Amino acid sequence: DTITNFDRIDDVIMGGMSSSSFRDAEGKDYAIWSGICRTDGGGFCGTRTRPFREPLQIMDTTTEGFYIECRFTSDTEPDRRVWKMSTRTEQSRGEELYLTDFKITNNEEKEWNRI
């Protein structure tokens, strides 16, 4: 069960009222992250991986990076949200953090976006 490798991060850790969940999509090769973000006062929801016992080997001499696939299904306004992806190269919190914003397209077919 790979979802046990993830934690949710919601603004309740700072006294907010947002909440999210992360669960398996039964019979699918992906998981579902969903929730309600209360924006009064700057709310947020997110998810992150727990520290790996062994580093995740995604880079080699022929690889220049990695991607995520995501889609937006809750309404027709993905532009109202800020979407970010960050990654680290070390387990310590003192090393470099690589961060990027991205956009999810608004489409009626609920197609996957490769970021």
C-alpha positions as CSV (number, residue, x, y, z in Angstrom):
1,D,0.0,0.0,0.0
2,T,2.0,3.0,-1.3
3,I,-0.2,5.7,0.2
4,T,1.3,4.9,3.6
5,N,4.4,6.6,2.3
6,F,2.5,10.0,2.3
7,D,1.3,12.5,4.9
8,R,-1.2,15.2,4.5
9,I,-0.4,18.7,5.5
10,D,-3.4,20.9,6.2
11,D,-3.6,24.3,7.9
12,V,-5.0,22.7,11.1
13,I,-1.4,22.4,12.1
14,M,-1.5,26.2,12.4
15,G,-5.0,26.5,13.8
16,G,-6.9,26.5,10.5
17,M,-10.0,24.6,9.4
18,S,-8.9,23.0,6.1
19,S,-8.8,19.2,5.7
20,S,-7.8,16.7,3.1
21,S,-7.4,13.0,2.6
22,F,-5.2,10.7,0.6
23,R,-6.5,7.3,-0.4
24,D,-6.0,4.5,-2.9
25,A,-8.1,4.6,-6.1
26,E,-9.3,1.0,-6.0
27,G,-8.2,-0.9,-9.1
28,K,-6.2,2.0,-10.5
29,D,-2.5,2.8,-10.6
30,Y,-2.8,6.1,-8.8
31,A,-4.0,7.5,-5.5
32,I,-6.6,10.3,-4.9
33,W,-5.9,13.3,-2.8
34,S,-8.9,15.5,-2.1
35,G,-10.1,18.0,0.5
36,I,-11.6,21.3,1.4
37,C,-9.4,24.3,1.7
38,R,-10.8,27.2,3.8
39,T,-9.3,30.3,2.3
40,D,-10.4,32.7,5.1
41,G,-7.1,33.7,6.7
42,G,-4.9,32.0,4.1
43,G,-5.8,28.3,4.3
44,F,-3.8,25.5,2.7
45,C,-3.9,21.8,2.0
46,G,-1.1,19.6,0.8
47,T,0.6,16.2,0.8
48,R,4.2,15.1,1.1
49,T,6.1,11.8,1.2
50,R,7.4,10.5,4.4
51,P,11.2,10.1,4.5
52,F,12.3,7.1,2.5
53,R,14.4,4.4,4.3
54,E,16.6,4.4,1.2
55,P,16.9,7.2,-1.3
56,L,14.5,7.1,-4.2
57,Q,16.7,6.5,-7.3
58,I,15.0,8.5,-10.0
59,M,18.0,10.1,-11.6
60,D,20.8,8.4,-13.6
61,T,23.2,9.6,-16.3
62,T,20.4,9.6,-18.9
63,T,17.7,11.3,-16.9
64,E,17.3,15.0,-16.7
65,G,14.3,15.2,-14.3
66,F,11.0,13.7,-13.4
67,Y,7.3,14.5,-13.9
68,I,4.0,14.2,-12.1
69,E,0.7,13.4,-13.7
70,C,-2.4,15.1,-12.1
71,R,-5.9,16.2,-13.0
72,F,-8.4,18.5,-11.6
73,T,-11.9,17.2,-11.0
74,S,-13.7,19.2,-8.3
75,D,-14.9,22.2,-10.2
76,T,-14.1,24.3,-13.3
77,E,-11.7,26.9,-11.7
78,P,-8.2,25.4,-11.2
79,D,-6.7,28.8,-11.8
80,R,-8.1,30.0,-8.4
81,R,-5.5,27.7,-6.7
82,V,-1.8,27.8,-6.4
83,W,-0.2,24.4,-7.4
84,K,3.4,23.7,-6.3
85,M,5.8,20.8,-6.5
86,S,8.9,20.7,-4.4
87,T,11.7,18.1,-4.0
88,R,14.8,17.8,-1.9
89,T,18.1,16.0,-2.6
90,E,18.8,15.2,1.0
91,Q,16.8,14.2,4.1
92,S,18.0,17.1,6.2
93,R,15.9,20.3,6.2
94,G,19.0,22.4,5.6
95,E,19.8,21.4,2.0
96,E,18.6,22.9,-1.2
97,L,14.9,22.7,-2.0
98,Y,13.8,22.7,-5.6
99,L,10.4,24.3,-6.0
100,T,8.2,25.1,-9.0
101,D,4.7,26.4,-9.5
102,F,2.5,24.8,-12.2
103,K,-0.9,25.1,-13.8
104,I,-3.5,22.5,-14.2
105,T,-5.6,22.9,-17.3
106,N,-9.3,23.3,-17.0
107,N,-10.9,20.7,-19.3
108,E,-14.3,19.1,-19.4
109,E,-12.9,15.7,-20.2
110,K,-10.9,15.6,-16.9
111,E,-7.7,14.7,-18.9
112,W,-4.4,14.1,-17.1
113,N,-1.8,16.8,-17.1
114,R,1.9,15.9,-17.3
115,I,3.9,18.4,-15.3
